[in-house]
Amino acid sequence: QVAVLLNNLGALPVIEQLVLANDVLQRLQQRGVVVARAYVGSFMTALEMNGASLSLLRLTPSLLALLDDPCSASAWTRSCDLLQPAPPLDCPSLDSAAPSSYPLDGATVGSKGFGLLEGVCRKLQEMEPQLTEMDLICGDGDCGVVLQKGAVAVLKALPVNGEDCSRAEFCERIASAVSSSMGGTSGALLELCFRAMCAYFAQGTASEDHLQGWALALQAGVDAIKFYGGADVGMRTMLDALVPAVAVLVAGPARDDESVQKLLLRAAEAAASGRDLTAHMGSLAGRANYVAAERMQGVPDPGAAAVAGVFQQ
């Protein structure tokens, strides 16, 4: 039996320390080494020094007892007993959740709605290389991959047909899939967007006009993104494409004889215009806020580009 001590030399983020420790424990297990205790932290450091040191101590009963003794040193992190199996987590399964009791509010999401959602998810998957390339310039390079993961999760979470699926349940399922698959700020904000849309439909007061109901639900989602994210139009985010597109939908047909297809086309054009404007904006929110403006010049915000791609779909 051994004890493992992984020491941050000074500048290694906590998440990277834990990733490294996990890899070390797996490799020791593969070699037949029994790890009884593991300590991860900043025990001996130098200013801004990258990397980590790794120490192994062959244990005897007396050494193990000393390691487990109470200690008041603030930098010393205790280890759980790795020889004892971890207790099972009592977590509800999302797959076995009870059927939703949301009201049908006079409208359901049928095969056409699920087909539209599938097309949107496929579009986001196709855009991954393009969005990643943009985000490598404007952010941390993960926008395309994060949205791709979310799209895959949404496709898996939703049933093939939705004849008995209310609009509130539809939005709830999307929000839960996004929550379980997408990391970063974009994942959290999109989940909040769909939760707000779900809440709007769950009130049972949605517009009797099917398209207008979805437009007002989207507006509720946009308001949630603004409120919790603290961003707005002009700050070089997804909102620069999303807000004008939703505004077109909420305003409705420009003429009595304007078809739904033409209304959606105008919304897509508004999203594309908002996306294009971000190529010449300085960032006031998100990870791009730390990137030099001249580096981003001419490159649209990847979040806005994703929104524009969805509306074009």
Secondary structure, 3 states (H helix, E strand, C coil): CEEEEEEECCCCCHHHHHHHHHHHHHHHHHCCCCEEEEEEECCCCCCCCCCEEEEEEECCHHHHHHHHCCCCCCCCCCCCCCCCCCCCCCCCCCCCCCCCCCCCCCCECCHHHHHHHHHHHHHHHHCHHHHHHHHHHHCCCCHHHHHHHHHHHHHHHCCCCCCCCEHHHHHHHHHHHHHHHCCHHHHHHHHHHHHHHHHHHHCCCCCCCHHHHHHHHHHHHHHHHHHHHCCCCCCCCCHHHHHHHHHHHHHCCCCCCCCHHHHHHHHHHHHHHHHHHHCCCCCCCCHHHHCCHHHHCCCCCHHHHHHHHHHHC
